[in-house]
Amino acid sequence: MHTIAFAIPIALDKTELFRGAYRRFVLDRRAEFEDSRRRLGITSERGFLQQTPTGDVAIVVFDVVDPARMLAGTATSSEPIDVDFRHYLLEAFGLDLARGTLPAPSEQVFCWRREGSF
């Protein structure tokens, strides 16, 4: 299992779009979303909003089986939920996965867990 984290500046005036993504995809289209994530090998996905002096940033953390499979599948899938998700990424962050526009992967600097806590 791999953990991937991205910090992505949110496009101007698109913070509410980011806030609404959970409802739009996970709640309103739960079965489609879970099928998509299963196909892509995503076992967990978390999103955080970080407000900064230079603008809002989304921090997104994925636990995935195969990062390359996740990225390639998200970029090329013709499933309606994945197509809609790509449109959302373009609108909210300016990420055009179909054209290979990806944020640089984060570098893990440290990881600590209390023994026996997980």
C-alpha positions as CSV (number, residue, x, y, z in Angstrom):
1,M,0.0,0.0,0.0
2,H,1.2,3.5,-0.9
3,T,0.2,6.9,0.5
4,I,0.2,9.8,-1.8
5,A,-0.3,13.4,-0.7
6,F,-0.8,16.5,-2.8
7,A,-1.0,20.1,-1.8
8,I,-2.8,21.9,-4.6
9,P,-3.7,25.7,-4.8
10,I,-7.4,26.1,-5.2
11,A,-8.4,28.3,-8.2
12,L,-9.6,31.8,-7.3
13,D,-13.2,31.7,-6.1
14,K,-13.4,27.9,-6.2
15,T,-13.1,27.0,-2.5
16,E,-16.8,26.3,-2.2
17,L,-16.5,23.9,-5.2
18,F,-13.8,22.1,-3.3
19,R,-15.9,22.0,-0.1
20,G,-18.9,20.6,-2.1
21,A,-16.9,17.8,-3.8
22,Y,-17.5,15.3,-1.0
23,R,-21.3,15.7,-1.3
24,R,-21.2,15.9,-5.1
25,F,-19.2,12.7,-5.6
26,V,-19.1,10.6,-2.4
27,L,-22.6,11.2,-1.1
28,D,-24.7,11.9,-4.1
29,R,-23.1,9.2,-6.3
30,R,-21.8,6.8,-3.7
31,A,-22.1,3.5,-5.7
32,E,-20.4,5.1,-8.7
33,F,-17.7,6.6,-6.6
34,E,-17.0,3.4,-4.7
35,D,-16.8,1.5,-8.0
36,S,-14.4,4.1,-9.4
37,R,-12.2,4.0,-6.4
38,R,-12.1,0.1,-6.4
39,R,-11.2,0.1,-10.1
40,L,-8.4,2.7,-9.5
41,G,-7.1,0.8,-6.4
42,I,-7.8,3.6,-4.0
43,T,-8.6,2.4,-0.4
44,S,-8.8,5.8,1.3
45,E,-9.1,9.4,0.3
46,R,-9.0,12.4,2.6
47,G,-9.2,16.1,1.8
48,F,-8.2,19.1,3.9
49,L,-8.7,22.8,3.3
50,Q,-5.7,25.0,4.3
51,Q,-6.2,28.7,4.3
52,T,-3.0,30.6,3.7
53,P,-2.2,34.3,3.2
54,T,-1.7,33.6,-0.5
55,G,-4.9,31.7,-1.1
56,D,-6.7,28.5,-0.2
57,V,-4.9,25.1,-0.7
58,A,-6.4,21.6,-0.9
59,I,-4.4,18.9,0.8
60,V,-5.4,15.5,-0.5
61,V,-4.2,12.2,0.8
62,F,-4.7,8.9,-0.9
63,D,-3.9,5.4,0.1
64,V,-3.5,3.4,-3.1
65,V,-2.5,-0.1,-4.2
66,D,-0.6,1.2,-7.3
67,P,0.0,5.0,-7.7
68,A,0.6,4.7,-11.5
69,R,-2.6,2.8,-12.0
70,M,-4.6,5.4,-10.0
71,L,-3.2,8.3,-12.0
72,A,-3.5,6.6,-15.4
73,G,-7.0,5.4,-14.7
74,T,-8.2,8.7,-13.4
75,A,-6.7,10.4,-16.5
76,T,-8.2,8.0,-19.1
77,S,-11.3,6.4,-17.7
78,S,-14.5,6.9,-19.8
79,E,-16.7,6.1,-16.8
80,P,-19.1,9.0,-16.2
81,I,-18.0,9.6,-12.6
82,D,-14.3,9.7,-13.6
83,V,-15.1,12.0,-16.6
84,D,-17.0,14.3,-14.2
85,F,-14.2,14.1,-11.6
86,R,-11.6,15.2,-14.3
87,H,-13.9,18.2,-15.1
88,Y,-14.0,19.0,-11.4
89,L,-10.2,18.9,-11.1
90,L,-9.8,21.2,-14.1
91,E,-12.3,23.7,-12.7
92,A,-11.2,23.7,-9.1
93,F,-7.5,23.4,-9.6
94,G,-6.6,23.9,-13.2
95,L,-5.4,20.2,-13.4
96,D,-6.0,18.7,-16.8
97,L,-5.2,15.0,-16.2
98,A,-6.0,14.2,-19.8
99,R,-3.1,16.4,-20.9
100,G,-0.8,15.1,-18.2
101,T,-1.1,18.2,-15.9
102,L,-0.3,16.7,-12.5
103,P,1.0,18.3,-9.3
104,A,4.4,17.1,-8.3
105,P,4.2,14.3,-5.8
106,S,5.0,15.2,-2.3
107,E,8.2,14.0,-0.6
108,Q,7.6,12.2,2.7
109,V,10.0,13.7,5.1
110,F,8.9,11.7,8.2
111,C,6.4,9.3,9.5
112,W,5.7,8.5,13.2
113,R,3.1,6.3,14.8
114,R,2.7,5.4,18.4
115,E,3.5,1.7,18.7
116,G,0.4,-0.4,18.7
117,S,-1.9,2.5,17.7
118,F,-2.8,1.1,14.3
